[in-house]
Amino acid sequence: MLLPDDFKASSKVKVNNHLFNRENLPSHFKFKEYCPQVFRNLRERFNIDDQDYQVSLTRSPPTYETEGGGGRFLMSYDKTLVIKLISSEDVADMHSLLSHYHQYIVKCHGSTLLPQFLGMYRVSVDNEESYMLVMRSMFSHRLTVHRKYDLKGSLVSREASDKEKGKDLPTLKDIDFLNMNQKVYVSEEAKKDFMEKLKRDVEKVRGGVGELSACLNRVPLLKGQQCLGDSTVDGAEEELVPKFLVQLKIMDYSLLLGIHDVARAEQEEDEEVKEEDEDGEGEPGGVSSVGSYGTSPEGIGSYLNSHKPLGPGDFDPYVDVYAIKSAENSPQKEVYFMGLIDILTQYDAKKKAAHAAKTVKHGAGAEISTVHPDQYAKRFLDFVTNVFA
């Protein structure tokens, strides 16, 4: 059982004059882990084994990538973890958010579209401090994302720049989504499950506890978790079911949407195999390395190794927890990765001032991103509802 002090605790390691891997590591550094017991408990609730987590995080150096939002990101070597480089102010925000976040994850049994926060650290080298927040990647470690959107439900300054669009995988925005007539083609059941989960994460949803239980029971429970059951509250016909972002006055979050085009992936795979054969670099026996349809030897993705190989567009829902398959009758076979990002911004005095300034500049009716959390949530949900075909 976690205690209040666990949400304030930390562990520290100081290393002096070590000789290990001197070419890549400094000889003096300090390492601090924030709230280790809390994050260990969260990892357990997200069905992530501690040893797998450590292997994914530390076995090989991460690489710089941008998954969405405006921050700096590193990706673990096996593409299962995102390491966001944050500020000391973000650390303080996480501390104030963490107990609420943990309580919410407990109540919803880990069935959420919120980021899965797995660890927070500080590394000090030569009096220079770096802060890191580790999360589960919302994208797959084996299915390539071919299109990517950061959606807020706002139309003011919500178009990717020409420079961004020139990238191999640009982060497109709301106006781009509308201009490209993009749609998400999933079954009615998948859409209903997704929207129920999203509304539960974002706003106050009225309904009996049994209704919430039924909603959660449509999502596969993770190892060691129990369902809510059909209990009700005596003397109450309805109650507010768990909510998170509106309750904590959080705004400016986004829906990160990644799209895997199955036919394109198969074509790319065939081209890669052909090039390897021509170059004489193909692996003996036709065994593929870690890539579009390979699997990592250890770490969070290693669950797949004990099961039969997955085919094009297939995924394991216990590993790719944000993934949804396209419907059988969709125009093309796709896999969608959808989750909430950038949830550390609260509607404080600074945001109120920004709202006032943008209202003066763009007019009271403009769809600006800096608005009151209740208004932001309603507009956001309205927009996301319409991304589906």
C-alpha positions as CSV (number, residue, x, y, z in Angstrom):
1,M,0.0,0.0,0.0
2,L,1.3,3.4,-0.9
3,L,1.6,6.1,1.8
4,P,1.4,9.9,1.4
5,D,5.2,10.2,1.9
6,D,5.7,7.9,-1.2
7,F,4.5,10.8,-3.4
8,K,7.3,13.0,-2.0
9,A,10.1,10.4,-1.8
10,S,13.2,10.0,-4.0
11,S,16.3,7.9,-4.2
12,K,19.7,9.2,-5.2
13,V,22.9,7.6,-6.6
14,K,26.3,9.4,-6.8
15,V,29.0,7.9,-9.0
16,N,32.6,9.0,-8.8
17,N,35.6,8.0,-10.9
18,H,34.1,5.0,-12.5
19,L,35.8,3.4,-15.4
20,F,32.8,1.6,-17.1
21,N,32.2,2.7,-20.7
22,R,34.4,5.8,-20.4
23,E,34.0,6.6,-24.1
24,N,30.2,7.3,-23.6
25,L,29.7,8.0,-19.9
26,P,31.0,10.7,-17.7
27,S,33.2,9.6,-14.8
28,H,31.2,11.7,-12.3
29,F,27.4,12.0,-12.3
30,K,24.4,11.9,-10.0
31,F,21.2,10.2,-10.6
32,K,17.8,10.8,-8.8
33,E,14.6,8.8,-9.1
34,Y,11.4,10.6,-8.1
35,C,8.7,8.7,-6.2
36,P,10.1,5.3,-7.0
37,Q,7.4,3.3,-5.2
38,V,4.6,5.2,-6.9
39,F,5.9,4.7,-10.4
40,R,6.7,1.0,-9.7
41,N,3.0,0.6,-8.7
42,L,1.9,2.4,-11.8
43,R,4.1,0.2,-14.0
44,E,2.5,-2.9,-12.3
45,R,-1.0,-1.5,-13.0
46,F,0.0,-0.9,-16.6
47,N,1.1,-4.6,-16.8
48,I,4.8,-3.7,-17.4
49,D,7.3,-6.0,-15.7
50,D,10.1,-4.1,-13.9
51,Q,12.8,-6.1,-15.5
52,D,11.4,-5.6,-19.0
53,Y,11.1,-1.9,-18.2
54,Q,14.8,-1.7,-17.2
55,V,15.9,-3.6,-20.3
56,S,13.9,-1.4,-22.6
57,L,15.1,1.8,-20.9
58,T,18.8,1.0,-20.4
59,R,20.0,-1.9,-22.6
60,S,21.1,0.4,-25.5
61,P,21.2,4.2,-25.9
62,P,17.9,5.9,-26.9
63,T,17.6,7.9,-30.0
64,Y,16.2,11.4,-30.5
65,E,12.7,11.5,-31.9
66,T,9.6,13.6,-31.8
67,E,6.3,11.7,-31.2
68,G,4.0,14.7,-30.8
69,G,3.6,18.0,-29.0
70,G,6.4,20.6,-28.8
71,G,8.9,19.0,-26.4
72,R,12.2,17.1,-26.9
73,F,11.8,13.4,-27.0
74,L,14.1,10.3,-26.9
75,M,12.9,6.9,-28.0
76,S,14.1,3.7,-26.3
77,Y,16.2,1.4,-28.5
78,D,13.2,-1.0,-28.8
79,K,10.7,1.8,-29.5
80,T,8.5,0.9,-26.6
81,L,9.3,3.9,-24.3
82,V,9.3,7.6,-24.9
83,I,11.6,9.7,-22.7
84,K,10.5,13.3,-22.6
85,L,13.1,15.9,-21.6
86,I,11.3,18.2,-19.2
87,S,11.9,21.3,-17.0
88,S,12.2,21.6,-13.3
89,E,8.8,23.3,-13.4
90,D,7.4,20.3,-15.2
91,V,8.7,18.1,-12.3
92,A,6.9,20.3,-9.8
93,D,3.7,20.0,-11.9
94,M,4.1,16.2,-12.0
95,H,4.5,16.1,-8.2
96,S,1.2,18.1,-7.8
97,L,-0.6,15.9,-10.3
98,L,0.8,12.5,-9.4
99,S,-1.5,11.5,-6.4
100,H,-4.6,12.5,-8.5
101,Y,-3.2,10.6,-11.5
102,H,-2.4,7.5,-9.5
103,Q,-5.9,7.5,-7.8
104,Y,-7.5,7.8,-11.2
105,I,-5.5,4.9,-12.7
106,V,-6.5,2.8,-9.8
107,K,-10.2,3.7,-10.2
108,C,-10.3,3.0,-14.0
109,H,-8.0,-0.1,-13.7
110,G,-5.5,1.3,-16.1
111,S,-8.1,1.5,-18.8
112,T,-7.3,5.0,-20.1
113,L,-6.2,7.1,-23.0
114,L,-4.0,9.3,-20.8
115,P,-0.2,9.0,-21.1
116,Q,1.1,6.0,-19.1
117,F,3.7,7.7,-16.9
118,L,6.3,5.1,-15.9
119,G,9.2,7.0,-14.2
120,M,10.7,10.4,-13.6
121,Y,14.4,11.1,-13.1
122,R,17.1,13.7,-12.8
123,V,20.6,13.3,-14.1
124,S,23.3,15.7,-13.0
125,V,26.6,16.0,-14.9
126,D,29.2,18.8,-14.2
127,N,26.5,20.8,-12.3
128,E,24.2,20.6,-15.3
129,E,20.8,19.0,-14.6
130,S,18.5,17.2,-17.0
131,Y,15.0,16.0,-16.1
132,M,13.3,13.1,-17.8
133,L,9.8,11.7,-17.8
134,V,9.4,8.2,-19.1
135,M,6.1,7.1,-20.7
136,R,4.9,4.1,-22.8
137,S,5.1,4.9,-26.5
138,M,1.6,5.5,-27.9
139,F,2.9,4.2,-31.3
140,S,3.8,0.6,-32.0
141,H,7.4,-0.8,-31.7
142,R,6.8,-2.9,-34.8
143,L,4.1,-1.2,-37.0
144,T,5.4,1.9,-38.8
145,V,3.4,5.1,-38.5
146,H,2.9,6.7,-41.9
147,R,0.8,9.7,-41.0
148,K,0.7,11.6,-37.7
149,Y,-1.7,14.3,-36.3
150,D,-1.7,16.4,-33.2
151,L,-5.4,17.4,-32.7
152,K,-6.7,20.0,-30.2
153,G,-10.1,20.9,-31.7
154,S,-8.9,24.5,-32.3
155,L,-8.6,26.1,-35.8
156,V,-6.4,29.2,-34.9
157,S,-2.8,28.6,-35.8
158,R,-3.4,24.9,-36.0
159,E,-1.8,24.1,-39.4
160,A,1.7,22.6,-39.8
161,S,4.3,24.9,-41.2
162,D,5.9,24.3,-44.6
163,K,9.1,23.3,-42.8
164,E,7.2,20.7,-40.7
165,K,5.5,19.4,-43.8
166,G,8.8,18.8,-45.4
167,K,9.8,16.2,-42.8
168,D,9.6,12.5,-43.5
169,L,6.9,12.1,-40.9
170,P,5.5,15.6,-40.2
171,T,3.3,16.3,-37.2
172,L,0.1,17.6,-38.9
173,K,-2.6,19.5,-37.1
174,D,-6.3,20.2,-37.0
175,I,-6.6,22.3,-40.2
176,D,-4.4,19.7,-42.1
177,F,-6.7,17.0,-40.9
178,L,-9.7,18.8,-42.3
179,N,-8.1,19.9,-45.5
180,M,-6.9,16.3,-46.3
181,N,-10.4,15.0,-45.6
182,Q,-8.8,12.5,-43.3
183,K,-11.1,10.1,-41.4
184,V,-10.7,7.3,-38.9
185,Y,-12.5,4.1,-40.1
186,V,-13.3,1.8,-37.1
187,S,-16.2,-0.3,-36.2
188,E,-19.2,1.2,-34.2
189,E,-18.2,-0.9,-31.2
190,A,-14.6,0.3,-31.3
191,K,-15.8,3.9,-31.7
192,K,-18.2,3.6,-28.8
193,D,-15.5,2.1,-26.5
194,F,-13.0,4.7,-27.5
195,M,-15.3,7.7,-26.9
196,E,-16.5,6.3,-23.6
197,K,-13.0,6.0,-22.4
198,L,-12.1,9.5,-23.8
199,K,-15.1,11.2,-22.1
200,R,-14.2,9.4,-18.8
201,D,-10.7,10.8,-19.1
202,V,-11.7,14.3,-20.1
203,E,-14.9,15.5,-18.6
204,K,-17.6,14.8,-16.0
205,V,-19.8,12.0,-17.2
206,R,-23.0,11.2,-15.4
207,G,-24.0,7.5,-15.0
208,G,-24.3,4.7,-12.5
209,V,-21.4,2.7,-11.2
210,G,-22.8,-0.3,-13.0
211,E,-22.6,1.6,-16.3
212,L,-18.9,2.4,-15.7
213,S,-18.3,-1.2,-14.8
214,A,-19.9,-2.4,-18.0
215,C,-17.7,0.1,-19.9
216,L,-14.6,-1.1,-18.2
217,N,-15.5,-4.8,-18.7
218,R,-15.4,-4.4,-22.5
219,V,-11.7,-3.7,-22.1
220,P,-9.4,-6.8,-21.5
221,L,-8.3,-6.6,-17.8
222,L,-4.5,-6.7,-17.3
223,K,-2.8,-9.4,-15.3
224,G,-3.7,-9.3,-11.6
225,Q,-6.4,-6.7,-12.0
226,Q,-10.1,-7.1,-11.0
227,C,-13.2,-5.6,-12.5
228,L,-15.3,-3.1,-10.6
229,G,-18.3,-5.5,-10.4
230,D,-21.9,-4.2,-10.4
231,S,-22.0,-2.5,-7.1
232,T,-24.1,0.7,-6.7
233,V,-24.2,3.4,-4.2
234,D,-27.1,3.2,-1.7
235,G,-29.6,6.1,-2.0
236,A,-28.1,7.5,-5.2
237,E,-29.7,7.0,-8.6
238,E,-26.6,8.3,-10.4
239,E,-23.2,9.7,-9.6
240,L,-20.2,11.3,-11.2
241,V,-18.0,8.6,-12.6
242,P,-14.2,9.1,-12.6
243,K,-13.0,12.1,-14.6
244,F,-9.6,13.6,-14.7
245,L,-8.7,16.6,-16.9
246,V,-11.6,18.9,-16.3
247,Q,-11.6,18.2,-12.6
248,L,-7.9,19.2,-12.3
249,K,-8.5,22.3,-14.6
250,I,-6.1,20.9,-17.2
251,M,-6.3,22.2,-20.8
252,D,-4.2,22.5,-23.9
253,Y,-3.9,18.7,-24.3
254,S,-4.0,17.0,-27.6
255,L,-5.1,13.7,-29.2
256,L,-2.1,12.1,-30.8
257,L,-3.2,10.1,-33.9
258,G,-0.9,7.8,-35.7
259,I,-1.9,5.9,-38.8
260,H,-0.3,2.7,-40.0
261,D,-1.1,1.9,-43.7
262,V,-1.0,-1.9,-43.9
263,A,-0.7,-2.1,-47.7
264,R,2.1,0.5,-47.8
265,A,3.9,-1.3,-45.0
266,E,3.8,-4.6,-46.9
267,Q,5.1,-2.9,-50.0
268,E,8.0,-1.3,-48.0
269,E,8.8,-4.6,-46.5
270,D,8.9,-6.3,-49.9
271,E,11.2,-3.5,-51.2
272,E,13.6,-3.9,-48.2
273,V,13.8,-7.6,-48.7
274,K,14.5,-7.2,-52.4
275,E,17.2,-4.6,-51.7
276,E,18.8,-6.9,-49.1
277,D,18.8,-9.8,-51.6
278,E,20.4,-7.7,-54.3
279,D,23.1,-6.5,-51.9
280,G,23.7,-10.0,-50.5
281,E,22.8,-8.7,-47.0
282,G,19.8,-10.9,-46.3
283,E,19.9,-12.9,-43.0
284,P,20.3,-16.7,-43.2
285,G,17.0,-18.6,-43.2
286,G,15.1,-15.4,-44.0
287,V,14.9,-14.3,-40.4
288,S,14.1,-10.6,-40.2
289,S,15.8,-8.2,-37.8
290,V,14.0,-5.8,-35.6
291,G,12.0,-3.6,-37.9
292,S,8.5,-3.3,-39.4
293,Y,7.6,-6.8,-38.6
294,G,10.4,-7.9,-36.3
295,T,10.3,-8.2,-32.5
296,S,12.8,-7.1,-29.9
297,P,14.7,-10.0,-28.1
298,E,13.9,-8.6,-24.6
299,G,12.2,-5.8,-22.9
300,I,8.5,-4.7,-23.0
301,G,7.9,-6.0,-26.5
302,S,9.4,-9.4,-25.6
303,Y,5.9,-10.7,-24.8
304,L,5.4,-11.3,-28.5
305,N,8.3,-13.8,-28.6
306,S,6.4,-16.5,-26.8
307,H,3.5,-16.4,-29.2
308,K,3.1,-17.1,-32.9
309,P,4.5,-14.3,-35.2
310,L,2.1,-11.5,-36.1
311,G,1.1,-10.8,-39.7
312,P,0.8,-7.5,-41.5
313,G,-1.3,-5.1,-39.5
314,D,-1.6,-7.4,-36.6
315,F,-0.7,-6.3,-33.0
316,D,-1.1,-7.5,-29.5
317,P,-3.4,-5.3,-27.4
318,Y,-1.4,-5.9,-24.2
319,V,1.7,-4.4,-25.9
320,D,0.2,-1.8,-28.3
321,V,-2.4,-0.6,-25.8
322,Y,-3.4,2.5,-27.9
323,A,-4.0,0.6,-31.1
324,I,-7.3,0.1,-32.9
325,K,-7.8,-1.8,-36.2
326,S,-9.8,-0.3,-39.0
327,A,-13.3,-1.7,-39.7
328,E,-13.7,-4.6,-42.1
329,N,-15.6,-2.4,-44.6
330,S,-13.1,0.6,-44.5
331,P,-11.6,1.9,-47.8
332,Q,-8.2,0.6,-46.8
333,K,-6.7,-1.6,-44.1
334,E,-5.2,0.6,-41.4
335,V,-4.2,0.6,-37.8
336,Y,-4.8,3.7,-35.7
337,F,-2.9,4.7,-32.6
338,M,-4.8,7.3,-30.5
339,G,-4.1,8.7,-27.0
340,L,-3.9,11.9,-25.0
341,I,-0.7,13.9,-24.7
342,D,0.5,17.1,-23.1
343,I,-1.6,16.9,-19.9
344,L,0.5,19.0,-17.6
345,T,-0.9,22.5,-18.5
346,Q,-3.4,23.9,-15.9
347,Y,-5.6,26.9,-16.4
348,D,-3.7,29.3,-14.2
349,A,-3.3,33.1,-14.2
350,K,-0.8,32.9,-17.1
351,K,-3.3,30.9,-19.3
352,K,-6.1,33.3,-18.4
353,A,-4.0,36.2,-19.5
354,A,-3.2,34.4,-22.8
355,H,-6.9,33.7,-23.3
356,A,-7.7,37.4,-22.9
357,A,-4.9,38.4,-25.3
358,K,-5.9,35.9,-28.0
359,T,-9.6,36.8,-27.7
360,V,-8.7,40.5,-28.4
361,K,-6.5,39.5,-31.3
362,H,-8.8,36.9,-33.0
363,G,-12.3,37.9,-31.7
364,A,-14.6,36.3,-29.1
365,G,-15.9,33.7,-31.4
366,A,-12.5,32.4,-32.7
367,E,-11.5,28.8,-32.0
368,I,-8.4,29.6,-30.0
369,S,-6.7,26.9,-28.0
370,T,-6.4,28.8,-24.7
371,V,-9.8,28.6,-23.2
372,H,-11.4,27.5,-19.9
373,P,-11.0,23.8,-19.2
374,D,-14.8,23.1,-19.4
375,Q,-15.0,24.9,-22.8
376,Y,-11.8,23.3,-24.0
377,A,-13.1,19.8,-23.1
378,K,-16.4,20.3,-24.9
379,R,-14.8,21.6,-28.0
380,F,-12.2,18.9,-28.0
381,L,-14.7,16.1,-27.6
382,D,-16.9,17.6,-30.4
383,F,-13.9,17.7,-32.7
384,V,-12.7,14.1,-31.9
385,T,-16.2,12.7,-32.3
386,N,-16.1,14.0,-35.9
387,V,-12.8,12.4,-36.8
388,F,-14.6,9.1,-37.2
389,A,-16.2,8.3,-40.6
